[in-house]
Amino acid sequence: MSTGAASTNLKIGIVGFGNFAQFLAKTIIKQGHSLTATSRSDYSQICLNLGVSFYKDVEAFLEADNDVVMICTSILSMSEVMKPMPLHCLQRPTLFVDVLSVKEFPKNFLLQVLPEESDVLCAHPMFGPESGKNGWKDLTFKSNRSFSRLFWFAVLVLKKEEGCRMLEMSCEEHDKMAAKSQFLTHTIGRILSEMEIKSTPVNTKGFETLIQLKENTTKDSFDLYSGLFLRNRFAKQELENLELAFKKVKQKLLDRMIDVQDIDDVPLSQRVE
Ligand SMILES: NC(=O)c1ccc[n+]([C@@H]2O[C@H](COP(=O)([O-])OP(=O)(O)OC[C@H]3O[C@@H](n4cnc5c(N)ncnc54)[C@H](OP(=O)(O)O)[C@@H]3O)[C@@H](O)[C@H]2O)c1
C-alpha cells in the first residue's frame, strides 16, 4: 500500500479503458486515488481530461507501481489481453481485481497466469453507468474472497466512500444467480429490441418498464451480452428455460383460443351462463 501523508490513497491501474472503466474512474479519482490506464484503443485525450495517466505501452503501465490492477476488458477479450502481458514487469506483489460480469471464467484463468505472489479479487459491481449514475450508495458489489489488500480496496474505494453493499460468495454461486437474473434480464431486453417496441399514447406502467429495460440493456455492447452467455456455463440452461416457458405460455393461450372458439360456435340462445 502507499504510505505517508496520502496513506489512504491507492495507486490503481486499469486494463481496458472502455465505457465501464471510465465510469469507475470518475468516482475513484474523486476519492483522491491516483489512476493509470492502458487499453487497446488510444484513450490519451479522455485520460488527460479525467486526470488519469494513460500508457499505450503495457510494459510501462505494469512498471507504474500500482497497488491494485483492475481488469475492465470485455469478458471475451480478457484472456487475449492478459495472456501476453509481461507480468514480470510488476514492481511488487499486486492485487488484481477483475470486474467482469461472469466470475468462474476469470477466476480460473487469472489463477493460472498471474504471479503466485499476486492476490486476486473476482468482483462484480452490480451496477453500471446507468444504474450508478447518481452514486453507488447501497448498490451491490459481489466478490469471492477477502485478503488484507482486498480489505483496503473494499473499505477505501467502495464501502467507506461510496456506501456499496458488499456480498461475498463463490464464483460458482455468482454465475448461477447471474444466469437466472442478469443474463435473463439482458436476453429479454434484447428480444424486446428485436421486436422494436416503442412508446405509445396508451403506455401502461408495465410497458414503460419494458421500454426502459430495452433501452438499458442495449446500451451495453453486444460483446458484453454474448460474454454473459459464452463464459457462464449456467446461461445456456436459462436460455432453454426461457424458451420452454415461452412455449408453455403460448400453448396455454392457443388452448384457450380453442375453448373460446367452441363457445363462439354455440348459438347465443343455447349458451349456459
Ligand atoms: N457496463 C456495465 O454496466 C458493467 C457493470 C459491471 C461489470 N462490467 C464489466 O466490465 C467490463 C467492461 O465493460 P464495458 O461496459 O466497458 O464494455 P465491454 O464491451 O464489455 O468491454 C469494453 C472493453 O473491452 C476492451 N476490448 C474489447 N475487445 C477487445 C480486444 N479484442 N482486445 C483488447 N481489448 C478489447 C475495450 O478496449 P478498447 O476500448 O480499448 O477498445 C474496452 O476497454 C466487462 O467485462 C463487463 O462485463 C460492466
The ligand as an SDF file (V2000), in Angstrom:
LIG
                    3D

 48 52  0  0  0  0  0  0  0  0999 V2000
  -21.2100   -1.8380  -18.3000 N   0  0  0  0  0  0  0  0  0  0  0  0
  -21.5680   -2.2230  -17.0970 C   0  0  0  0  0  0  0  0  0  0  0  0
  -22.5860   -1.7510  -16.5820 O   0  0  0  0  0  0  0  0  0  0  0  0
  -20.7500   -3.2260  -16.3240 C   0  0  0  0  0  0  0  0  0  0  0  0
  -21.0720   -3.4950  -14.9820 C   0  0  0  0  0  0  0  0  0  0  0  0
  -20.2920   -4.4130  -14.2600 C   0  0  0  0  0  0  0  0  0  0  0  0
  -19.2280   -5.0550  -14.8920 C   0  0  0  0  0  0  0  0  0  0  0  0
  -18.9570   -4.7750  -16.2000 N   0  0  0  0  0  0  0  0  0  0  0  0
  -17.8380   -5.4810  -16.8520 C   0  0  0  0  0  0  0  0  0  0  0  0
  -16.8550   -4.5010  -17.1550 O   0  0  0  0  0  0  0  0  0  0  0  0
  -16.1370   -4.8650  -18.3450 C   0  0  0  0  0  0  0  0  0  0  0  0
  -16.1610   -3.7050  -19.3410 C   0  0  0  0  0  0  0  0  0  0  0  0
  -17.4950   -3.4720  -19.7450 O   0  0  0  0  0  0  0  0  0  0  0  0
  -17.8930   -2.2980  -20.7620 P   0  0  0  0  0  0  0  0  0  0  0  0
  -19.2770   -1.9090  -20.4470 O   0  0  0  0  0  0  0  0  0  0  0  0
  -16.8490   -1.2310  -20.7600 O   0  0  0  0  0  0  0  0  0  0  0  0
  -17.9630   -2.9280  -22.2250 O   0  0  0  0  0  0  0  0  0  0  0  0
  -17.3490   -4.2350  -22.9220 P   0  0  0  0  0  0  0  0  0  0  0  0
  -17.7470   -4.1420  -24.3430 O   0  0  0  0  0  0  0  0  0  0  0  0
  -17.7330   -5.4470  -22.1770 O   0  0  0  0  0  0  0  0  0  0  0  0
  -15.7520   -4.0430  -22.7980 O   0  0  0  0  0  0  0  0  0  0  0  0
  -15.0940   -2.9630  -23.4100 C   0  0  0  0  0  0  0  0  0  0  0  0
  -13.6280   -3.0400  -23.0820 C   0  0  0  0  0  0  0  0  0  0  0  0
  -13.0350   -4.2380  -23.6300 O   0  0  0  0  0  0  0  0  0  0  0  0
  -11.9030   -3.8980  -24.4250 C   0  0  0  0  0  0  0  0  0  0  0  0
  -11.8260   -4.8260  -25.5600 N   0  0  0  0  0  0  0  0  0  0  0  0
  -12.8470   -5.3540  -26.2700 C   0  0  0  0  0  0  0  0  0  0  0  0
  -12.3830   -6.1900  -27.2350 N   0  0  0  0  0  0  0  0  0  0  0  0
  -11.0290   -6.1770  -27.1330 C   0  0  0  0  0  0  0  0  0  0  0  0
   -9.9800   -6.8420  -27.8120 C   0  0  0  0  0  0  0  0  0  0  0  0
  -10.2160   -7.6950  -28.8300 N   0  0  0  0  0  0  0  0  0  0  0  0
   -8.7050   -6.6020  -27.4200 N   0  0  0  0  0  0  0  0  0  0  0  0
   -8.4390   -5.7620  -26.4120 C   0  0  0  0  0  0  0  0  0  0  0  0
   -9.3840   -5.1030  -25.7020 N   0  0  0  0  0  0  0  0  0  0  0  0
  -10.6650   -5.3080  -26.0630 C   0  0  0  0  0  0  0  0  0  0  0  0
  -12.1780   -2.4840  -24.8890 C   0  0  0  0  0  0  0  0  0  0  0  0
  -10.9460   -1.8680  -25.1750 O   0  0  0  0  0  0  0  0  0  0  0  0
  -10.8780   -0.5550  -26.1000 P   0  0  0  0  0  0  0  0  0  0  0  0
  -11.9670    0.3470  -25.5920 O   0  0  0  0  0  0  0  0  0  0  0  0
   -9.5090   -0.0530  -25.8700 O   0  0  0  0  0  0  0  0  0  0  0  0
  -11.1310   -0.9880  -27.4990 O   0  0  0  0  0  0  0  0  0  0  0  0
  -12.8480   -1.8850  -23.6580 C   0  0  0  0  0  0  0  0  0  0  0  0
  -11.8960   -1.4750  -22.7220 O   0  0  0  0  0  0  0  0  0  0  0  0
  -16.8130   -6.1270  -18.8840 C   0  0  0  0  0  0  0  0  0  0  0  0
  -16.0700   -7.2530  -18.5170 O   0  0  0  0  0  0  0  0  0  0  0  0
  -18.1780   -6.1340  -18.2010 C   0  0  0  0  0  0  0  0  0  0  0  0
  -18.6860   -7.4410  -18.0460 O   0  0  0  0  0  0  0  0  0  0  0  0
  -19.6680   -3.8770  -16.9330 C   0  0  0  0  0  0  0  0  0  0  0  0
  1  2  1  0
  2  3  2  0
  2  4  1  0
  4  5  1  0
  4 48  2  0
  5  6  2  0
  6  7  1  0
  7  8  2  0
  8  9  1  0
  8 48  1  0
  9 10  1  0
  9 46  1  0
 10 11  1  0
 11 12  1  0
 11 44  1  0
 12 13  1  0
 13 14  1  0
 14 15  2  0
 14 16  1  0
 14 17  1  0
 17 18  1  0
 18 19  2  0
 18 20  1  0
 18 21  1  0
 21 22  1  0
 22 23  1  0
 23 24  1  0
 23 42  1  0
 24 25  1  0
 25 26  1  0
 25 36  1  0
 26 27  1  0
 26 35  1  0
 27 28  2  0
 28 29  1  0
 29 30  1  0
 29 35  2  0
 30 31  1  0
 30 32  2  0
 32 33  1  0
 33 34  2  0
 34 35  1  0
 36 37  1  0
 36 42  1  0
 37 38  1  0
 38 39  2  0
 38 40  1  0
 38 41  1  0
 42 43  1  0
 44 45  1  0
 44 46  1  0
 46 47  1  0
M  CHG  2   8   1  16  -1
M  END
$$$$
